[in-house]
Amino acid sequence: MARNEEEKLTKAEIEIILGGKSYFVRPLVIKESRKWRAKFSAVLGELPQYTGITTDTPDKFMAAINAMLVGMPDKIVDLVFDYAPELDRKEIEATATDAEMAKAFEQIIEVAFPLARSLVGAMGKLSP
């Protein structure tokens, strides 16, 4: 569910659903958000290695596929729990689906990068 302007400005909590249960996650303040964005950037920086998956040997191919299909999703899960450390990871991992986690991650991304969206918007306003 998209957040309205009032929710964004008042630091309203994000409602995410994991394991069929609603959780409320507070948006991070600037100092905490800066650290989380650095972690996100590090994960994002790993993506180019998957664009040139090599099939030189079956072992190299398997390692690349394993990293992409197992390792990367686990890093996304880690990012969700890094953003919301108050969540009970053990309980959630035992009950939530990958689809629920993906939706929760999308909701976190929506609140984690408002300044980047503002910069893009400002650039558009500056061009003729």
PEMO-V977262 format. One record per backbone hydrogen bond with DSSP energy under -0.5 kcal/mol. NH is the residue of the N-H (numbers start at 1). CO is the residue of the C=O. If there is no record, write none. Layout:
NH:CO / NH:CO
//
This chain:
8:4 / 9:5 / 10:6 / 11:8 / 12:7 / 14:25 / 16:14 / 16:23 / 18:16 / 18:21 / 21:18 / 23:16 / 25:14 / 25:23 / 33:29 / 34:30 / 35:31 / 36:32 / 37:33 / 38:34 / 39:35 / 40:36 / 41:37 / 42:38 / 43:39 / 44:40 / 45:41 / 46:42 / 46:43 / 47:44 / 49:46 / 50:47 / 51:48 / 52:48 / 53:50 / 61:57 / 62:58 / 63:59 / 64:60 / 65:61 / 66:62 / 67:63 / 68:64 / 69:65 / 70:66 / 71:66 / 72:67 / 74:70 / 75:71 / 76:72 / 77:73 / 78:74 / 79:75 / 80:76 / 81:77 / 82:78 / 83:79 / 84:80 / 85:82 / 87:84 / 89:87 / 92:88 / 93:89 / 94:90 / 95:91 / 95:92 / 96:92 / 101:97 / 102:98 / 103:99 / 104:100 / 105:101 / 106:102 / 107:103 / 108:104 / 109:105 / 110:106 / 111:107 / 111:108 / 112:108 / 113:109 / 114:111 / 117:113 / 118:114 / 119:115 / 120:116 / 121:117 / 122:118 / 123:119 / 124:120 / 125:121 / 126:122 / 127:123
//
